Amino acid sequence: MIPFHLRKPHVGDYVNGFLLAVILTVIPFATIAYTGIERGPALLMVTVFAVLQIGVHLRFFLHYSTKRVPQEVTVALAMAIFMAAVLIAGGIWVMKDLHERMMP
């Protein structure tokens, strides 16, 4: 038996990743669209499902595994996560500031 991190990906891996991605998209969408959930818990739920979906994409589509990646790849992943966090936080900051300046 070949260890998982050394074998070539199969179509079944992509199908499993696709199904998980669809499920992780439909659950928060349906919950927010069809229930009267409040804003705070809704944002928390969407955030949790988004982080889970990032993990699914890394694992099933980008084939990221901590068992076989060199240290440089892990550092690059950490840098990409940091840059994404800065972009998201900056975007939210700009939108909040614009909202405060433009709304009466």
C-alpha positions, 0 to 999 in steps of 0.5 A, spaced: 500 500 500 502 506 497 502 512 502 497 517 501 502 523 500 506 519 495 500 516 490 498 520 484 491 523 485 485 519 482 479 522 479 475 520 485 479 525 489 477 530 485 470 528 485 470 527 493 473 534 493 468 537 489 462 534 493 465 537 499 466 544 496 459 544 494 456 541 501 460 547 504 457 552 500 450 550 500 450 549 507 451 556 509 447 559 503 441 555 505 441 557 512 442 564 511 437 564 505 432 560 508 432 562 516 432 568 520 439 567 523 442 574 526 448 577 523 453 575 528 452 568 528 451 568 520 458 571 519 461 566 524 458 560 520 460 563 513 467 564 516 468 557 519 465 554 512 470 558 508 476 556 512 473 549 512 473 550 504 480 553 504 482 546 507 478 542 502 481 546 496 488 545 499 487 538 500 483 535 494 485 540 489 492 543 490 494 536 493 498 540 499 500 535 505 504 536 510 508 530 510 512 531 504 512 538 503 519 542 504 520 547 509 520 553 503 513 551 501 510 551 508 513 558 509 510 560 502 503 558 504 504 562 511 506 568 507 500 567 502 495 566 508 498 572 511 497 576 505 490 574 504 488 576 511 491 583 510 487 584 503 481 582 506 482 586 513 484 592 508 478 591 504 473 591 510 476 597 513 476 601 506 468 599 506 467 600 513 470 607 512 466 609 506 460 607 509 461 611 515 463 617 510 457 616 505 451 614 509 447 620 513 
